[in-house]
Amino acid sequence: MAAAAQPKGSVSPGSIKPVTRKAVRCQREVAWLVTQAAGKLVATTDDVNAPTPSFVLAAALSYTRELERAAQDRGAAIDYEAVMGPDLASFCAAAGLPTAPNALSNAGYVFTLSGADLIRDLYAYCGDLDERMGDASQVKPGYAIKLALRLFLLDAASGNASASKDNTCA
């Protein structure tokens, strides 16, 4: 008997490819944070090439997960409100960053993620944050990106490359 024909418009399992690029809506502040985090990465490595925004985010997410594990091991938790609460000018002062251009935080920005692993990791982290924060609304990728970049920059400002603090914001 002949193989059953697939319905028109269906996708065979062999033809599904992982998503390798994903656009995420964020605040323009994220663009500023990416540039600052890229500078910190370049300053701490021998590679003088500017890292891509996706590379910067992957490093920040990895670092954020390390901070959370270290805090959890001590029976503590990261104070997400303290990290995300300050406006951009206050955050820049706390992180030892130059003053950001005016009106960045309210404007829109599209962050393009590159790489299936990074995309999966970001969405998994959103789920983890949703559980930790116990909020009824789902944590959005833009929030997780901003949080990871802020944590990375705050900790880089303190000169702390491996240990975390309970309250990560000044």
C-alpha positions in Angstrom: 0.0 0.0 0.0 1.3 3.5 -0.8 2.4 5.8 1.9 -0.3 8.1 3.1 0.1 11.6 1.6 0.6 14.4 4.1 -2.2 16.9 4.3 -1.4 20.1 2.3 0.4 22.7 4.5 1.6 20.2 7.0 5.3 20.0 8.1 7.2 16.7 8.3 9.3 16.2 11.4 12.5 16.0 9.2 11.8 19.5 7.8 11.6 21.4 11.1 14.7 23.4 11.7 15.4 25.2 15.0 14.8 28.9 15.0 18.1 30.6 14.7 17.0 34.3 14.7 14.3 35.9 16.9 13.4 39.5 17.3 12.5 40.6 20.8 10.9 43.9 21.7 12.8 45.7 24.4 13.3 49.2 25.8 16.0 51.3 24.1 17.9 51.1 27.4 18.8 47.5 26.4 20.8 48.8 23.4 22.8 51.0 25.8 23.3 48.2 28.2 24.6 45.9 25.4 27.2 48.4 24.4 28.4 48.9 27.9 28.5 45.1 28.6 30.4 44.6 25.3 33.0 47.1 26.5 33.3 45.2 29.8 33.7 41.9 27.9 36.4 43.3 25.6 38.2 44.9 28.6 38.4 41.5 30.4 39.5 39.4 27.5 42.4 39.3 25.0 39.9 39.5 22.1 39.8 43.0 20.7 36.9 42.3 18.3 33.6 43.7 19.3 31.3 41.0 20.5 27.9 40.6 18.9 24.8 41.6 20.9 23.9 37.9 21.1 27.3 37.0 22.4 27.0 39.7 25.0 23.6 38.5 26.1 24.8 34.8 26.2 27.6 35.9 28.5 25.3 38.0 30.7 22.7 35.1 31.0 25.4 32.6 31.9 26.8 35.0 34.5 23.3 35.7 35.9 22.6 32.0 36.3 25.9 31.7 38.2 24.9 34.5 40.5 21.5 32.9 41.1 23.1 29.5 41.9 25.6 31.0 44.3 22.8 33.0 46.0 20.7 29.8 46.2 23.6 27.8 47.7 23.8 30.4 50.4 20.1 30.3 51.0 19.6 33.8 49.7 18.0 35.3 46.6 18.7 38.1 44.2 16.5 41.1 44.8 15.1 41.6 41.3 13.2 44.8 42.3 16.4 46.4 43.5 18.1 45.6 40.2 15.3 46.6 37.9 13.8 49.4 40.0 16.2 52.3 39.5 15.8 54.5 36.4 18.5 54.4 33.8 20.4 57.5 35.2 20.4 56.0 38.7 21.5 52.6 37.4 24.4 54.1 35.4 25.6 55.9 38.6 25.3 52.7 40.6 27.1 50.6 38.0 29.8 53.2 37.4 28.8 53.7 33.8 28.8 56.9 31.8 25.6 58.8 31.7 23.3 57.4 29.1 21.8 59.6 26.4 18.5 61.2 27.3 15.1 59.4 26.9 16.5 56.0 26.2 14.4 54.0 28.6 11.0 54.8 27.1 11.8 54.3 23.4 11.5 51.0 21.6 14.3 48.7 20.5 14.2 45.4 18.7 16.9 43.0 20.0 17.7 40.3 17.4 18.8 37.1 19.0 21.0 34.9 16.9 21.4 31.2 17.6 19.0 28.5 18.6 20.8 27.7 21.9 20.6 31.4 23.0 16.9 31.6 22.1 16.1 28.4 24.0 18.2 29.6 27.0 16.5 33.0 27.1 13.0 31.5 27.0 13.9 28.9 29.6 15.3 31.7 31.8 12.0 33.5 31.4 10.2 30.5 32.7 12.6 30.2 35.6 12.1 33.9 36.5 8.4 33.5 36.3 8.6 30.7 38.9 11.0 32.6 41.2 9.1 35.8 41.1 5.7 34.2 41.6 4.0 36.8 39.4 0.7 36.0 37.8 1.9 37.4 34.5 4.5 35.6 32.4 8.0 37.1 32.4 8.7 38.6 29.0 12.1 38.1 27.1 12.7 41.9 27.1 12.6 41.9 30.9 14.9 38.9 31.2 17.4 40.5 28.8 17.4 43.8 30.7 17.8 42.0 34.0 20.7 39.8 32.9 22.5 42.9 31.4 21.9 45.0 34.5 23.2 42.2 36.8 26.2 41.7 34.7 27.1 45.4 34.7 26.4 45.9 38.4 28.7 43.0 39.3 31.4 44.1 36.8 31.3 47.5 38.4 32.0 46.0 41.8 35.0 44.2 40.4 33.4 40.9 41.4 33.8 38.3 38.7 32.7 35.1 40.5 30.8 35.7 43.7 27.4 37.4 44.1 25.6 39.5 46.6 22.2 39.0 48.1 21.1 42.5 47.1 22.8 43.0 43.8 21.9 46.7 43.4 23.6 49.5 45.3 
